[in-house]
Amino acid sequence: MPQPIGVLVDKNTLAKSMRGRSTTERIGLYRSVARELGIDIIVFSIENVSTSQNRLTGYVPTPSGWKRAYAAIPTVIHKRVLYRSNAPLQKLKRLHRRGTIFINPPLMQNKAKMSRTLANDLAVRPHLPQTFPYRWDLLAALLDRGVGIVLKPRVGSVGQGIMRLIPRDGERVELTKSSTRLLSRAALRRRIRASIGSRRYLMQQYVNLARYHGRPFDLRVPVQRDESGRWRLSGMVAKVANKHAFLTNAGQGGLLLPGETALRHAFPTSTPDIVQRVGEVAVNVAKAVAREHPYAADLGLDMGVDVDGKPWLIEVNSRDQRYTFHEAGMEDAFRSLYRNPLAFCAHLMQLVESGKSWSPQDNP
């Protein structure tokens, strides 16, 4: 009997799904896609893994739903959860050392390390906003030069803890979080210190984004490997900021719609060209990440297009928020986001079972 492919999800998501409750991770789509592809899967959480016994408890699909099962730890695991605490990270490291293949691998979520990886790629570098570790003296120097800055946690998601700083007249700076205030430099420094505490932050050059009906938007661009190992784009979603806001995250209340719709509004005469350029940059980013992390195969890129039509990479997410495609009404693309990584996992499993190795250069 073929070994199943593992799908690692958050324990709360798994528990809710098995009780029939709705979650942003659509566990039922894994079952549907696995049946389409003719592959075996087991969905589980890290808390139900015993590394000492090399066993886990999870759920396998049946014709009528799911069945609880006890199985050996799979060789290939599609990782769909991010961990902050040490215990699960250490368990993942132990499995990685034993040869378990993770899609995506652990420890891809450090934004500073990701920035350094991408900055070394000549094709990607022109599309990266300048990014630095936060220091007050460097921030003050950038503001003196008239550079707008976005402050963001080194590790974080869905727009939490992000601040935009725009230098204004004299010594004052416009600070935007949930609202906008005009502060003196001294007041700004106190506000930042109170907001970030001991957390490590990054400073990123602010990109003046294109507008949809006067509101800035950026793009979520998933780029994934498919059953042949090649990178594929299933589409893009535009995340439009709330009125008077700069955060475009759906978690912050932004509007979601097909990316081409927003781009067509902002650039009516050059939409196809900009869509192509965004796609080219996205694939180049994925290739750069894969050179550092060979089993990276399911990335959600936050990309912006500035008012002049230039694509910018804002962030690489190793756990794509796929529900944005569902909420934007892009159901075919939504399903493909579940299908592509599982198909790639099946491709890897075939290589493992035939004694062959995988290199990201095999299928660029």
C-alpha angles and dihedrals in degrees: 000000000000117000112254123243113242123232110197115202139164114284094234092049090050094047093049092046093051088052090053095252122142120254134170088249104070102214090179090066090061088057092048094047093046090054090048092050094042094235134133119239137177121202116208147149126240092245089068095054122103109197092183091058095032088229138117140188117228145128130281125196122255130184089265102036135292136337127201110244141182114217147154115274106271120244092226119045128180103215112212101168136073121218129207100176124080102235098066092039090055091049090052090049091053091052091046091053089052091057102263110155114224124198099222103018122231121266097032093120101081103112095200093054091045090052091053092049093052095043088062092060113090094205094051101037097080089057097052121099110227108271129191138167108264116267123157095224092052092045090052091050092051092049089050088057091053095251117151113224137201115206114206137167114264088234118026147099149213095035099293115154096005122142132186119213122194120180113232135177118333114332098339125111130198109231118195125188116131087335137014127253134175110226139178116243091255092050091046092054091051092048093051092047091051093046101048102032110176095339118117115244138190129219116219130186109255114242116212097229128211116259136238108202089337096312122109118243138187131191135247104214115184114202117187142167116247134205091292093049093249124132115257134187115209095187140288136262124214115222108203119200123239116259111288090007133110101199110095097185116129086223088063093053100267124156117255124210139145110295095231090056092058093042092049089055093048098039108022096169100042106035098122092049093050092046089053092048092049090051093049092051091047093054092046089052091050092050091050092050091047092055087062096033108029094191096052103125110143113055130163110204122200104211132175133202113209125220089269093055098254116142117232129189109228102173145346115225120197091197107050115211093231096177089080088076092052092049090048089055094247097134099160091051090044092057093046090057088064094040102051099059093044090050089051090049088053089051090053092047090054089053092049093049091049092049095247127134130228128233123178088225090063091076110019 
